[in-house]
Amino acid sequence: MKALIVFDSVYGNTEKIAKAIAGAISGDVKVLRASEVNPSELEFIDLLIVGSPTQGGRPTLATQDFLDKVSKPAIKGINVAAFDTRFSTKLVGIFGYTAGKIADSLKRNGGNLLASPGAFFVKGKEGPLKEGELEHAASWAKEILKRCNPQERSCRTDGGC
Ligand SMILES: Cc1cc2nc3c(=O)[nH]c(=O)nc-3n(C[C@H](O)[C@H](O)[C@H](O)COP(=O)(O)O)c2cc1C
């Protein structure tokens, strides 16, 4: 299993979630800040997970820049998943989910979405994370892994490959 986890983080909370997800995945796992990803990093991966803090209902600019740079050939058929951190769901009805927007973008480029977008909560703008969110992140990652077969590169969203 070769996995790449791309995140952005202003106060460090989304970075902690990205690392908790990485810790739950065995194999060759790289965790990179969105602004530091070289397009060649997307070659030969089995799984791409992208996460961002919610800012005004959207991913951060660095995350959006990364998503804009992800080309169709680079992720076509690759297993993908998305997550965000947020402090409230109150504005979600108006602005939508950040993780959902990331997932839509990855899907539009041909990614094979493996799971519902992950949402992880902080207690305030700067954090900290709510209790249990690191464990929640690890179990979200394990659900993704159950659906991911590195040999096939074509896992189904209903589980199994
Ligand atoms: C400019 C800005 C806008 C934000 N907008 C939202 C929002 O619309 N909804 C929400 O739930 N949280 C919002 N937040 C809180 C962030 O989601 C929170 O800062 C983030 O989860 C912390 O992650 P980080 O430590 O990785 O930066 C906002 C934070 C900032 C700084």
The ligand as an SDF file (V2000), in Angstrom:
LIG
                    3D

 31 33  0  0  0  0  0  0  0  0999 V2000
  -10.6240   32.5460    8.5400 C   0  0  0  0  0  0  0  0  0  0  0  0
  -11.2740   31.3570    9.1950 C   0  0  0  0  0  0  0  0  0  0  0  0
  -12.5540   30.9730    8.7870 C   0  0  0  0  0  0  0  0  0  0  0  0
  -13.1990   29.8730    9.4040 C   0  0  0  0  0  0  0  0  0  0  0  0
  -14.4310   29.4850    8.9800 N   0  0  0  0  0  0  0  0  0  0  0  0
  -15.0190   28.3950    9.5510 C   0  0  0  0  0  0  0  0  0  0  0  0
  -16.3160   27.9390    9.0890 C   0  0  0  0  0  0  0  0  0  0  0  0
  -16.9040   28.4670    8.1510 O   0  0  0  0  0  0  0  0  0  0  0  0
  -16.8720   26.8490    9.7150 N   0  0  0  0  0  0  0  0  0  0  0  0
  -16.2350   26.1900   10.7340 C   0  0  0  0  0  0  0  0  0  0  0  0
  -16.7780   25.2200   11.2430 O   0  0  0  0  0  0  0  0  0  0  0  0
  -15.0130   26.5940   11.1760 N   0  0  0  0  0  0  0  0  0  0  0  0
  -14.4010   27.6730   10.6090 C   0  0  0  0  0  0  0  0  0  0  0  0
  -13.1680   28.0880   11.0440 N   0  0  0  0  0  0  0  0  0  0  0  0
  -12.4950   27.3220   12.1050 C   0  0  0  0  0  0  0  0  0  0  0  0
  -11.5050   26.3750   11.4600 C   0  0  0  0  0  0  0  0  0  0  0  0
  -12.1540   25.2960   10.9190 O   0  0  0  0  0  0  0  0  0  0  0  0
  -10.4270   25.9710   12.4720 C   0  0  0  0  0  0  0  0  0  0  0  0
   -9.5930   27.1030   12.6420 O   0  0  0  0  0  0  0  0  0  0  0  0
   -9.6190   24.7860   11.9370 C   0  0  0  0  0  0  0  0  0  0  0  0
  -10.3770   23.6170   11.9980 O   0  0  0  0  0  0  0  0  0  0  0  0
   -8.3530   24.6080   12.7190 C   0  0  0  0  0  0  0  0  0  0  0  0
   -7.5420   23.7410   11.9820 O   0  0  0  0  0  0  0  0  0  0  0  0
   -5.9920   24.0220   11.8450 P   0  0  0  0  0  0  0  0  0  0  0  0
   -5.4520   24.0800   13.2410 O   0  0  0  0  0  0  0  0  0  0  0  0
   -5.4740   22.8690   11.1100 O   0  0  0  0  0  0  0  0  0  0  0  0
   -5.8050   25.3190   11.1120 O   0  0  0  0  0  0  0  0  0  0  0  0
  -12.5270   29.1800   10.4550 C   0  0  0  0  0  0  0  0  0  0  0  0
  -11.2240   29.5830   10.8470 C   0  0  0  0  0  0  0  0  0  0  0  0
  -10.6130   30.6480   10.2310 C   0  0  0  0  0  0  0  0  0  0  0  0
   -9.2160   31.0370   10.6620 C   0  0  0  0  0  0  0  0  0  0  0  0
  1  2  1  0
  2  3  1  0
  2 30  2  0
  3  4  2  0
  4  5  1  0
  4 28  1  0
  5  6  2  0
  6  7  1  0
  6 13  1  0
  7  8  2  0
  7  9  1  0
  9 10  1  0
 10 11  2  0
 10 12  1  0
 12 13  2  0
 13 14  1  0
 14 15  1  0
 14 28  1  0
 15 16  1  0
 16 17  1  0
 16 18  1  0
 18 19  1  0
 18 20  1  0
 20 21  1  0
 20 22  1  0
 22 23  1  0
 23 24  1  0
 24 25  2  0
 24 26  1  0
 24 27  1  0
 28 29  2  0
 29 30  1  0
 30 31  1  0
M  END
$$$$
